[in-house]
């Protein structure tokens, strides 16, 4: 994943400067509206793939870093559980 340029780290699966500029502006608005709990984004393609995740979301879900998130979720919403809750 590629780290974006917004002040809070945004990790994006695909690199497209125009896409990142648009999405980062929208993420700023979302984070302001939800008091900074983080953002996870993706699509409705088979398996519900995750396209981007914010650092706040990683922290809220209990992941140490984006690499751990990628390994444990395989970048799918269906696997997006807190690392702390995995044992459950």
C-alpha positions as semicolon CSV with decimal commas, in nm:
position;residue;x (nm);y (nm);z (nm)
1;X;0,000;0,000;0,000
2;X;0,113;0,354;-0,066
3;X;0,106;0,624;0,198
4;X;-0,091;0,935;0,100
5;X;-0,004;1,298;0,171
6;X;-0,282;1,399;0,410
7;X;-0,161;1,488;0,761
8;X;-0,308;1,164;0,892
9;X;-0,159;0,867;0,708
10;X;-0,385;0,726;0,438
11;X;-0,267;0,400;0,284
12;X;-0,399;0,340;-0,067
13;X;-0,380;0,016;-0,262
14;X;-0,349;0,179;-0,605
15;X;-0,145;0,487;-0,690
16;X;-0,324;0,753;-0,890
17;X;-0,242;1,114;-0,798
18;X;-0,575;1,253;-0,919
19;X;-0,769;0,984;-0,731
20;X;-0,565;1,041;-0,413
21;X;-0,615;1,419;-0,425
22;X;-0,993;1,376;-0,452
23;X;-1,019;1,102;-0,192
24;X;-0,795;1,278;0,060
25;X;-1,014;1,588;0,045
26;X;-1,322;1,375;0,111
27;X;-1,144;1,190;0,391
28;X;-1,059;1,519;0,561
29;X;-1,431;1,598;0,563
30;X;-1,524;1,249;0,689
31;X;-1,268;1,259;0,969
32;X;-1,397;1,599;1,077
33;X;-1,755;1,466;1,080
34;X;-1,680;1,146;1,272
35;X;-1,435;1,298;1,521
36;X;-1,135;1,123;1,372
37;X;-1,221;0,756;1,427
38;X;-1,072;0,659;1,091
39;X;-1,178;0,561;0,744
40;X;-1,174;0,228;0,558
41;X;-1,274;0,233;0,192
42;X;-1,325;-0,024;-0,077
43;X;-1,559;-0,152;-0,342
44;X;-1,843;-0,398;-0,393
45;X;-1,634;-0,625;-0,614
46;X;-1,634;-0,997;-0,523
47;X;-1,483;-1,045;-0,177
48;X;-1,540;-0,677;-0,086
49;X;-1,178;-0,561;-0,139
50;X;-1,034;-0,284;0,076
51;X;-0,883;-0,002;-0,131
52;X;-0,769;0,239;0,140
53;X;-0,739;0,263;0,517
54;X;-0,645;0,551;0,745
55;X;-0,395;0,527;1,025
56;X;-0,666;0,616;1,279
57;X;-0,873;0,321;1,157
58;X;-0,573;0,089;1,196
59;X;-0,526;0,209;1,553
60;X;-0,897;0,182;1,634
61;X;-0,906;-0,175;1,502
62;X;-0,599;-0,272;1,705
63;X;-0,343;-0,318;1,426
64;X;0,019;-0,219;1,488
65;X;0,085;-0,113;1,127
66;X;-0,049;-0,136;0,772
67;X;0,162;-0,443;0,695
68;X;-0,003;-0,637;0,980
69;X;-0,343;-0,519;0,856
70;X;-0,266;-0,641;0,504
71;X;-0,146;-0,982;0,626
72;X;-0,436;-1,047;0,861
73;X;-0,719;-0,918;0,645
74;X;-0,589;-1,019;0,301
75;X;-0,733;-0,674;0,214
76;X;-1,097;-0,791;0,240
77;X;-1,374;-0,631;0,446
78;X;-1,497;-0,975;0,545
79;X;-1,168;-1,032;0,731
80;X;-1,152;-0,685;0,889
81;X;-1,163;-0,779;1,257
82;X;-0,964;-0,628;1,536
83;X;-0,629;-0,800;1,581
84;X;-0,709;-0,815;1,953
85;X;-1,037;-0,999;1,882
86;X;-0,886;-1,260;1,648
87;X;-0,855;-1,514;1,935
88;X;-1,231;-1,492;1,993
